[in-house]
Structure formats: structure tokens, C-alpha cells
Amino acid sequence: MKLLVSDFDGTYYLDDNDIKKNNLCIKDFQDKGNLFMLSSGRSFKSLKEVTRKYNISYDYLSCCDGSILYDKFDNIIAKFDLEPSILEEFLTLKDYANIKKIQHSYPDDYYDTMQNGEMIGCNIVIENINITNTFLDKYYKMQEKYPNYDFLVYSYNDITYFCLKNKGINKGSAILTLKDKLGLINNNIYTVGDNENDYSMLKLFNGYYIGDASNKIKDVCLKGYNSVSNLIMEILKSAD
């Protein structure tokens, strides 16, 4: 049994025609006894909406960059709550740039304001033209101050996400959690992505990139493809 884990935006979804090809190949992949997981920085609500919209057949969802893991019946397999003590200080960073929004990450969705319940992460979202040197200086000093937390930075189009999560919680750690539950070996786990938040899973397992990824991403990958469907066909071909 093999496990394929794919990022969604810019990887599994490139356009409406490509995702149709990906869906056909994923169905074939699953019919041969294998498993498929979508892994995204999106919330559960957002990722669930696109699986319905595009009729994606999945076995697992990894949401909020690995902070929460669901099975195909929407049961929570694992959840990693963020300690509240650091949040107040992290949110003061918004005073040092013209921010687009703050995403308070809860198990079901991102919210613009804090809600009741335990948060699993927090993102400060800024348009690239509004990022200031003062903000960056404060952000990285806070990263040095709190080594037991992960400060992830990645960009998508003209927007950059400055993220706070518990140490070691990322897309790669979510796969490790699932790997232990399923008894899989690393060699039977395949990952595919295109951006900085995919780095952990691409480095840990058989990693592949889609499109014009950065050199950092390419350096930890085995090969690049122009479509996830082509990768799936290669995996199935090698198994014959």
C-alpha cells in the first residue's frame, strides 16, 4: 500500500482541466489499494469545500499546514493546539505593517477574530508591498525569543503569510502521525508540492514538485512534473 500526499493550490489544482485528469488518476490509484491525502494551509472548511466542488476522492485531509488531520469521514485523527500565552505578543506585530488580515486558526476554519475554544495556529497576512523592515525585525526577534514555536513564512501570488504554530507541527509531521497509525514505510510515501510550506513533507519522503518551484524546493525533490496526474501514472507504472 502506498500513500500519496498532495498540496492543493498550485499543485493538485492548476486549472479545471488539469484537476479532472488528476481526479481520474487518483481514482485509479485508490482502486489499486492505495491512499490519497490532500495537505494544505487551508482550513478544514475551505479544503472541504473544494473537495466537494471538484469531486475529489480523498482518504485523509491535512489542514492548516499539518495542525489538524481528518479521515475521509471527517473524524479528527490528530490535533495540535497552540499555547495561548504567546498569542497576545504575536498579535502586537500587526502594529508594524499595513496588514491585510489576521487568520485565527481553529479546527473548523480561519476567523478574523478570536473565538471560543482552542486555537491551532495564527497567521498574519500582508500584501508584499506593505511588508516593512520594522515588521520583519520584530517577527524574527520573536522567533529567536521563542525557540519552542515554529514561525513559518511563505508567499502565494502577491501575499505573504507569517505563521505561528507549535514547534515541529507542519505538513511533514502530519504525515509522520498518519504513517505510524497505518504502519507505512517511508519508501511507500510520495509527496508533491510547490511552495515553502510543502518543504517539510517533500524533504522527509519521496518528494516531487509541480511547475516552477524555488531552488530550495527543487533541491529536496527527486523530480518535477507539470501535473500531478503524470506523477501518479509514474508511481503506478513503477509498481507494475
Buried (B, 14 or more C-beta within 10 A) or exposed (E): EBBBBBBBBBBBBBEEEBBEBBBEBBBBBBEEEBBBBBBBBBBBEBBBEBBEEBEBEBBBBBBBBBBBBBBBEEEEBBBBBBEEEBBEEBBEBBEBBEBBEBBBBBBBBBBEEBEEEEBBBBBBBBBEEEBEEEBBEBBEEBBEEBEEBBBBBBBBEEBBBBBBBBEBBBBBBBBBBBBEEBEBEEEBBBBBBBBBBBBBBBBBBBBBBBEEBEEEBBEBBEEBBEBBBBBBBBBBEEEE
